[in-house]
Amino acid sequence: MSEQKRPPEDDGRDFADAAWSVPSYLLSGMIIWGGAGWLLSRWTGVDIFTPIGLIIGVGLAVYLVYIKFGKFDG
């Protein structure tokens, strides 16, 4: 009996997937963490939390993009 070869599974490195995922990660990181910083700024009256939240959001988004698309087997 012959074995049938299975096609390789999609591991998320498809160009179309990356083209939509990268900006989505960046925008969602800025919106969620920037929004949390904005809320904290409004609650405490200190304006520094909004930019800190935005920086944290972008940093975490870049980290997630690196984890998902930056590691190559080889």
N, C-alpha and C positions, 0 to 999 in steps of 0.2 A: 504494500500500500504506500502511496506517496503522500507526503505531508504537503498541505497547502501553505504557502507563505502568506502571512498576514501583513497588511500594510502597516508601516510604522504609525504609532499613535501620535496625535498632535500634542506637543509638549508646551504650547503657548508661545512659541517663538515665530509664529507666522507674522508676516509683515502687516497684514490687515489688522490683526489682533493688537500688535504693538502700536500701530498708527492711531488707534482709538484708546488704548489703555493708558499710554503715557500721559497725554493731556488730561485724561479723566482723573488719574491719580493726582496730578498736580493741582487741578482745580478743586477736587474734593478735599485735598489736604489743606489748601488755603481757606476754603469755605468753612470746613469744620473747625480747624484749630484757630483760624482767624476769628470766626464767630465766637468761639469759646473765650478768646482773648478780649473781644469786644464786650461780651457780656460781663466778664470779670472787670474790665475797665469801667463799665457803667455802674457796676455794683460797688466798687471801691472808690471810684472817683479819680483813679490814677490812670493816665492815658498811655502808659508804657506797655500795658498788657496786649493791646491790639497788634503792634508790630512784633512783639515777642511771639504771639500766637501764630502770626503769618510765617515767621521764620521757622518756627518748629514744624508747622504744617508742610512747608516746602521741603525742609530737611527730611522729614519722615517719608514724604512722597518720593523724593529722589532715592532714598534708601530702598523703598519698596520696588521701585522701577529697577534698581540694580539687582535686587534679589530675584526678581521675576525674569528679566531680560538680559542681565549683564553676565551671568555665569554661563560659560560654554563648556560643554564636555569635549575634551580633546587633548 
